Amino acid sequence: MTRRADERAVEDPRRPGWVRLEGLLDRLERDGARRLTAGEARETTRLYRAASADLLVELRRDADGAAAEYLRTLVGRAHGMLHRGAPPRVLEAVAWFFVSDFPATTRRHVRAVLLAALIFVAGGVYGGVAITLDPAAGEVLLVLGNRGVDPHRRVVDAEKESAKSGAPEEALQGTQLAGWLFQNNTRVTFLEFALAVTGGVGTGLVVFANGAFLGAVAAKYLAAGEGLFLAAWIGPHGVLEIPAVLLGAAAAFIVGKALYAPGLAGRAQALHTAGRDALTLLLGATATLIVAGLIEGTVSQMHEPLVPYPAKIAFAAVVGSAYFAYLALGSPEFFARLRPRRAAKGTP
């Protein structure tokens, strides 16, 4: 097992600078330039130049010695890290948004998200009870394309289509459907946000209506004994689509509160803070809807015998669990802990 520079028996007054440079390079590689202070960045450059000069000395003194070999590796590594093209700032900002800003903002406004979830669940209960007590009247809660549909017939038709899927035109239709679904779901989310001017009342009605629709559909399929099909059909994309809708509603509630109940900070300051957080939630919800639309246009449309329903439900469970864990735990420190530890480097 190789030893680090400060663990070698060789004594050299230059060695502390090499060790310090190696430590800074470790941090730069692990955390990125953003995590170094301005002083540390300048120190890294200075130590790199000093190590380069030391390498020239060692090459003249003993080109095959341990010190020369170590300095070749150290200087080469530093050169590659310091002179490589820096990632575009926009890409760094996007990465930081998903690693830190979006999950942290979601946690900070969890009560607004829970309020949206409560309204959605209330709508679902209402829709399920309405169509159960009066099926004819309850059909009104269903959007066009779902009214008057026999669940048994729908399952049979879906499984027939799935059995002959795999043709190029089928894949193209799935891609087109994913695009349409993303546009539709994004339209609903932005409508929720636009209704923030109503103090969140209009937003709550949209969330309630979406919950009522899903509750009515669920009750209809469960009554027909097609609950497994329904879970496998809606689950894969629903575990992302529903949270995205709730996040859009939460963004509207935040802005609505700033408009009509700004508190001691004043409306202008409250809107400034709320607007920034609301935009973060809205952008995160939009990104979530992109993924949900892709899943809805592909995996969700695959039925038995092509894909077993339990497999689709398991897929939904994994995706949903990963997404909620991301929102609950996502932070730079959390993702840093997921990286494998780097092996120790050989030093003179």
C-alpha positions in Angstrom: 0.0 0.0 0.0 1.4 3.4 -1.0 2.0 6.2 1.5 1.1 9.9 1.2 3.9 12.5 1.1 3.6 13.4 4.8 3.9 9.7 5.8 7.3 9.1 4.0 10.5 8.9 5.8 12.2 11.2 3.2 12.5 14.7 4.7 12.1 17.6 2.4 11.3 21.2 3.3 9.2 21.5 0.2 7.0 18.5 1.1 4.3 20.5 3.1 3.5 22.5 0.0 3.1 19.3 -2.1 0.8 17.8 0.6 -1.2 21.0 0.8 -1.6 21.1 -3.0 -2.7 17.5 -3.1 -5.3 18.2 -0.4 -6.7 21.2 -2.4 -6.8 19.2 -5.6 -8.8 16.5 -3.7 -11.3 19.1 -2.6 -11.5 20.6 -6.1 -12.2 17.2 -7.6 -14.7 16.2 -4.9 -16.6 19.4 -4.5 -15.8 21.6 -7.5 -14.3 25.1 -7.8 -17.5 26.6 -6.2 -16.6 25.1 -2.8 -13.1 26.7 -2.7 -12.7 30.2 -1.3 -11.0 32.9 -3.4 -7.9 32.6 -1.2 -7.8 28.8 -1.6 -8.1 29.2 -5.4 -5.1 31.6 -5.4 -3.2 29.3 -3.1 -3.8 26.3 -5.4 -2.4 28.2 -8.4 0.6 29.4 -6.4 1.4 25.9 -5.1 1.0 24.4 -8.6 3.6 26.8 -10.0 5.9 26.0 -7.1 5.5 22.3 -7.6 6.2 22.7 -11.3 9.5 24.5 -10.5 10.3 21.7 -8.0 9.7 19.1 -10.7 12.2 20.8 -13.0 14.8 20.7 -10.2 14.1 17.0 -9.5 14.3 16.1 -13.2 17.8 17.6 -13.3 18.8 16.0 -10.0 17.4 12.5 -10.4 14.8 12.0 -13.1 14.1 8.5 -12.0 13.8 9.3 -8.3 10.7 8.9 -6.1 10.3 12.7 -5.7 10.5 13.3 -9.5 7.9 10.5 -10.1 5.6 11.9 -7.5 5.9 15.4 -8.8 5.2 14.3 -12.3 1.9 12.8 -11.1 1.0 15.8 -8.9 1.9 18.5 -11.5 0.1 16.6 -14.3 -3.0 16.2 -12.2 -3.0 19.9 -11.2 -2.4 21.0 -14.8 -5.3 18.9 -16.0 -7.7 20.3 -13.3 -6.6 23.9 -13.5 -6.3 24.3 -17.3 -9.2 22.2 -18.5 -12.1 24.2 -19.8 -14.4 25.4 -17.0 -18.0 24.2 -17.4 -20.3 26.8 -18.7 -21.8 28.8 -15.8 -25.3 28.0 -17.0 -24.6 24.2 -16.7 -23.2 24.8 -13.2 -26.3 26.8 -12.2 -28.6 24.1 -13.5 -26.7 21.4 -11.6 -26.8 23.5 -8.4 -30.5 24.0 -8.9 -31.3 20.3 -8.9 -28.7 19.4 -6.3 -29.6 22.1 -3.8 -32.1 24.8 -4.6 -35.1 22.8 -5.7 -35.2 20.1 -2.9 -34.3 22.7 -0.2 -37.0 25.1 -1.3 -39.6 22.2 -1.4 -38.7 21.4 2.2 -38.9 25.0 3.3 -42.4 25.3 2.0 -43.6 21.8 2.9 -46.7 23.2 4.6 -47.9 24.8 1.3 -47.3 21.4 -0.5 -49.2 19.6 2.2 -52.1 22.1 1.9 -52.2 21.3 -1.9 -52.1 17.6 -1.2 -55.0 17.9 1.3 -57.1 19.7 -1.3 -56.2 17.1 -3.9 -57.2 14.2 -1.6 -60.4 16.0 -0.7 -61.2 16.3 -4.4 -60.4 12.6 -4.9 -62.7 11.6 -2.1 -65.5 13.8 -3.5 -65.1 12.4 -7.0 -65.0 8.8 -5.8 -68.1 9.2 -3.6 -70.0 11.1 -6.3 -69.6 8.5 -9.0 -70.3 5.6 -6.6 -73.5 7.1 -5.3 -74.7 8.4 -8.7 -72.8 6.9 -11.6 -74.6 8.8 -14.3 -74.1 12.2 -12.6 -70.6 11.2 -11.6 -69.6 10.8 -15.2 -69.7 14.6 -15.4 -66.5 14.7 -13.3 -64.6 12.8 -16.0 -62.9 14.6 -18.8 -63.7 13.8 -22.4 -62.3 10.5 -23.5 -63.2 8.9 -20.2 -66.9 9.5 -20.1 -69.0 6.4 -20.8 -66.0 4.2 -21.0 -66.5 0.6 -19.9 -63.4 -0.3 -17.8 -63.5 -3.9 -18.9 -63.6 -2.9 -22.5 -60.8 -0.4 -21.9 -58.6 -3.1 -20.4 -59.2 -5.6 -23.2 -58.5 -3.0 -25.9 -55.3 -1.8 -24.1 -54.0 -5.3 -23.8 -54.7 -6.1 -27.4 -52.8 -3.0 -28.5 -49.9 -3.8 -26.2 -49.7 -7.4 -27.6 -48.9 -6.1 -31.0 -46.8 -3.1 -29.9 -43.2 -2.7 -31.0 -43.7 -1.5 -34.5 -41.9 1.8 -35.4 -45.2 3.6 -35.8 -46.2 2.5 -32.2 -42.9 4.0 -30.8 -43.5 7.2 -32.7 -47.0 7.5 -31.3 -45.6 7.0 -27.8 -43.2 9.8 -28.4 -45.9 12.1 -29.7 -48.1 11.2 -26.8 -45.4 12.0 -24.3 -45.0 15.5 -25.9 -48.7 16.2 -25.8 -49.0 15.0 -22.2 -46.2 17.2 -21.1 -47.8 20.2 -22.8 -51.1 19.5 -21.2 -49.8 18.9 -17.7 -47.5 22.0 -17.9 -50.6 24.0 -19.0 -52.5 22.9 -15.9 -49.5 23.6 -13.6 -49.0 27.1 -15.0 -52.8 27.7 -14.8 -52.5 26.9 -11.1 -49.7 29.4 -10.7 -51.5 32.1 -12.7 -54.4 31.8 -10.3 -52.2 33.0 -7.4 -53.7 36.4 -8.1 -56.9 35.0 -6.5 -55.1 34.5 -3.3 -54.8 30.8 -4.0 -58.6 30.2 -4.2 -58.6 29.6 -7.9 -55.6 27.4 -7.6 -57.3 25.3 -4.9 -60.3 24.8 -7.2 -58.1 23.6 -10.0 -56.3 21.1 -7.6 -59.7 20.0 -6.2 -61.0 19.4 -9.8 -58.0 17.3 -10.7 -58.4 15.3 -7.5 -62.1 14.8 -8.3 -61.3 13.5 -11.8 -58.7 11.0 -10.5 -61.0 9.9 -7.7 -63.9 9.3 -10.1 -61.7 7.3 -12.4 -60.3 5.3 -9.6 -63.8 4.5 -8.1 -65.0 3.5 -11.6 -62.2 1.1 -12.2 -62.2 -0.3 -8.7 -66.0 -1.0 -8.9 -65.4 -2.9 -12.1 -62.6 -5.0 -10.5 -59.8 -3.4 -12.6 -57.9 -1.9 -9.8 -54.7 -3.7 -10.7 -54.8 -2.4 -14.3 -55.5 1.2 -13.0 -52.6 1.1 -10.6 -50.2 -0.2 -13.3 -51.6 2.4 -15.8 -51.5 5.5 -13.7 -48.8 4.6 -11.2 -45.6 4.8 -13.3 -46.2 8.5 -14.3 -48.6 9.5 -11.5 -45.9 9.2 -8.8 -44.2 12.2 -10.5 -47.1 13.9 -12.2 -49.2 14.4 -9.1 -46.4 15.8 -6.9 -45.5 18.2 -9.8 -49.1 19.4 -9.8 -49.0 19.9 -6.1 -45.7 21.8 -6.3 -47.2 24.1 -8.9 -50.1 24.7 -6.5 -47.7 25.3 -3.6 -45.9 28.0 -5.6 -49.2 29.7 -6.2 -50.1 29.6 -2.5 -46.8 31.1 -1.6 -47.3 34.1 -4.0 -50.9 34.4 -2.9 -50.0 34.7 0.7 -47.3 37.3 -0.1 -50.0 39.3 -2.0 -52.7 39.3 0.5 -50.9 38.6 3.8 -47.4 39.9 3.4 -46.8 40.4 7.1 -44.4 42.9 8.7 -41.9 42.8 5.9 -44.3 44.5 3.5 -45.8 43.4 0.2 -42.8 44.3 -2.0 -40.3 42.4 0.1 -42.7 39.5 0.7 -43.3 39.2 -3.1 -39.6 39.3 -3.8 -38.9 36.4 -1.5 -42.0 34.4 -2.4 -41.4 35.0 -6.1 -38.0 33.6 -6.0 -39.1 30.5 -4.1 -42.2 30.1 -6.2 -40.2 30.2 -9.4 -37.9 27.5 -8.0 -40.8 25.2 -7.3 -42.4 25.9 -10.7 -39.2 25.1 -12.6 -38.7 22.0 -10.5 -42.3 20.9 -11.2 -41.8 21.5 -14.9 -38.7 19.4 -15.0 -40.6 16.7 -13.1 -43.4 16.8 -15.6 -40.9 16.3 -18.5 -39.9 13.0 -16.9 -43.5 12.1 -16.1 -44.6 12.8 -19.7 -41.9 10.5 -21.0 -43.0 7.8 -18.7 -46.6 8.3 -19.4 -46.1 8.1 -23.2 -44.0 4.9 -22.9 -44.1 2.7 -19.8 -47.6 3.7 -18.7 -48.9 2.7 -22.1 -47.4 -0.8 -22.0 -49.8 -3.4 -20.6 -50.0 -7.1 -20.3 -48.9 -9.3 -22.0 -46.0 -7.0 -23.0 -45.2 -5.9 -19.4 -46.7 -7.6 -16.3 -48.7 -5.3 -14.1 -46.8 -6.1 -10.9 -43.6 -5.1 -12.7 -45.1 -1.7 -13.6 -46.3 -1.2 -10.1 -42.8 -2.1 -8.8 -41.4 0.4 -11.2 -43.8 3.1 -9.9 -42.8 2.3 -6.3 -39.1 2.7 -7.1 -39.5 5.9 -9.1 -41.8 7.4 -6.4 -39.6 6.4 -3.5 -36.5 7.8 -5.3 -38.2 11.1 -6.0 -39.5 11.6 -2.5 -36.1 10.7 -1.0 -34.6 13.3 -3.4 -36.9 16.0 -2.2 -36.6 15.0 1.5 -32.8 14.6 1.5 -31.3 16.3 -1.5 -28.4 18.6 -0.7 -24.7 19.0 -1.8 -23.6 17.2 1.4 -26.0 14.3 0.8 -24.9 13.7 -2.8 -21.2 14.1 -1.8 -21.7 11.2 0.6 -22.9 9.0 -2.2 -19.6 9.3 -4.1 -17.2 6.4 -3.6 -14.1 7.3 -1.6 -11.0 7.8 -3.7 -8.0 5.6 -3.1 -4.9 7.1 -1.5 -2.2 8.2 -4.0 1.4 7.2 -4.0 3.8 10.0 -2.9 7.4 10.2 -2.2 
